[in-house]
Structures are given as C-alpha cells and as structure tokens.
Amino acid sequence: VNLEQFRTLANEHDLWIIEDACHAPGGYFTDSKGQKQHCGNGVYADIGIFSFHPVKHIACGEGGMVTTNDEALYNKLSKLRTHGITKDNMSENHGGWYYE
Ligand SMILES: Cc1ncc(COP(=O)(O)O)c(C=O)c1O
C-alpha cells in the first residue's frame, strides 16, 4: 500500500492512519522521493500494528506489537498495555513493589 498517498488524503480530512501490518514485517513501498518505507516505521501512518498470532511471520502464541513515532500516542498505548496500572504520578509510596 502506498501510504504516502493515504497520508495526503488523511491530512486533507484530518484523519488518522492505523496501518494494519499484521502480515507485513519487512514489507515496504518506495515513496515519491525514492525512499524505501518499511511497514510500521511511522513515517506516513500514525500507528502500525503487527500480529504475533501463530499463523503470522513472527509467532509467539498470541500478542502483537504497536509502533508509533508520536510520543503522546506512545504514552497512552503504554498505559493501555498495562490496563492503566502505573508507577508514574503515584500519590503514595509503599516501596518498590507498589503501583497504582
Ligand atoms: C491483516 C490482519 N490484521 C489483523 C489480524 C488480527 O491479528 P490478531 O489475531 O493478532 O489480533 C489478522 C489476523 O488474522 C490479520 O490477518
């Protein structure tokens, strides 16, 4: 998929691009500047997703990977990964094992 063209369209309409790269580790397209753009590199999509399901290229039972170059999205995704459990901004200190 030529994500460069989708990026232009997304920018025109204030949309995000979530790149489903579940079957595409190592995949790429060549952009208008002649640069190889690998799937999930975050240059044209806001978020890339890869699946680690047993039938995919990288398999580990279940699970997957999300990639982004957007720091705010990264921070939000990091919290979602742990179901909101965090050691950041804690209101109490009960030792190293404690989290909120
Ligand atoms: C293109 C594509 N996207 C997403 C998924 C979903 O991946 P998962 O099963 O890891 O949620 C699949 C699984 O078959 C897929 O082929």
The ligand as a Tripos MOL2 file, in Angstrom:
@<TRIPOS>MOLECULE
LIG
   16    16     1     0     0
SMALL
NO_CHARGES

@<TRIPOS>ATOM
      1 C1         -4.4040   -8.4440    8.2160 C.3       1 LIG1
      2 C2         -4.7350   -8.8380    9.6440 C.ar      1 LIG1
      3 N1         -4.9690   -7.8750   10.5490 N.ar      1 LIG1
      4 C3         -5.2480   -8.1880   11.8380 C.ar      1 LIG1
      5 C4         -5.3210   -9.5040   12.2660 C.ar      1 LIG1
      6 C5         -5.6170   -9.7850   13.6990 C.3       1 LIG1
      7 O1         -4.4770  -10.2230   14.3720 O.3       1 LIG1
      8 P1         -4.6060  -10.8650   15.8310 P.3       1 LIG1
      9 O2         -5.2110  -12.2390   15.6340 O.co2     1 LIG1
     10 O3         -3.2040  -10.9510   16.3830 O.co2     1 LIG1
     11 O4         -5.4900   -9.9760   16.6190 O.co2     1 LIG1
     12 C6         -5.1140  -10.5210   11.3510 C.ar      1 LIG1
     13 C7         -5.2290  -11.9300   11.7810 C.2       1 LIG1
     14 O5         -5.5000  -12.8240   11.0230 O.2       1 LIG1
     15 C8         -4.8020  -10.1890   10.0020 C.ar      1 LIG1
     16 O6         -4.5630  -11.1350    9.1070 O.3       1 LIG1
@<TRIPOS>BOND
     1     1     2 1
     2     2     3 ar
     3     2    15 ar
     4     3     4 ar
     5     4     5 ar
     6     5     6 1
     7     5    12 ar
     8     6     7 1
     9     7     8 1
    10     8     9 2
    11     8    10 1
    12     8    11 1
    13    12    13 1
    14    12    15 ar
    15    13    14 2
    16    15    16 1
@<TRIPOS>SUBSTRUCTURE
     1 LIG1         1 GROUP 0 **** ****
